[in-house]
Amino acid sequence: MTRTLVVTCSVPVSDLEQLELSSHDHRIVITGPNGYRHDLELPEEADVDRLEVELYKHFLELRAPLK
């Protein structure tokens, strides 16, 4: 059984294509229209290379398996 880290945050858009995600070490930076920016610090156990992202009605969900 694989353990998974799940993080959810509210975003000002309903279309994933309006967001840009970038990764630096274990920090995920989410940017969007009108200067929106949100930084998330993930634990070192999170496998950021296998990050999965989905958007549900203005809620962004990030899932990463734990090493």
ChimeraX attribute file (.defattr): number of C-alpha atoms within 10 A of each C-alpha:
attribute: neighborCount
match mode: 1-to-1
recipient: residues
	/A:1	3
	/A:2	6
	/A:3	10
	/A:4	14
	/A:5	15
	/A:6	14
	/A:7	13
	/A:8	13
	/A:9	12
	/A:10	13
	/A:11	21
	/A:12	15
	/A:13	18
	/A:14	14
	/A:15	13
	/A:16	16
	/A:17	9
	/A:18	11
	/A:19	17
	/A:20	12
	/A:21	14
	/A:22	10
	/A:23	14
	/A:24	9
	/A:25	9
	/A:26	16
	/A:27	15
	/A:28	17
	/A:29	15
	/A:30	17
	/A:31	17
	/A:32	17
	/A:33	11
	/A:34	7
	/A:35	6
	/A:36	12
	/A:37	14
	/A:38	13
	/A:39	13
	/A:40	13
	/A:41	12
	/A:42	16
	/A:43	12
	/A:44	12
	/A:45	13
	/A:46	19
	/A:47	17
	/A:48	21
	/A:49	10
	/A:50	11
	/A:51	13
	/A:52	12
	/A:53	15
	/A:54	12
	/A:55	18
	/A:56	13
	/A:57	11
	/A:58	14
	/A:59	15
	/A:60	20
	/A:61	15
	/A:62	17
	/A:63	18
	/A:64	20
	/A:65	17
	/A:66	15
	/A:67	10
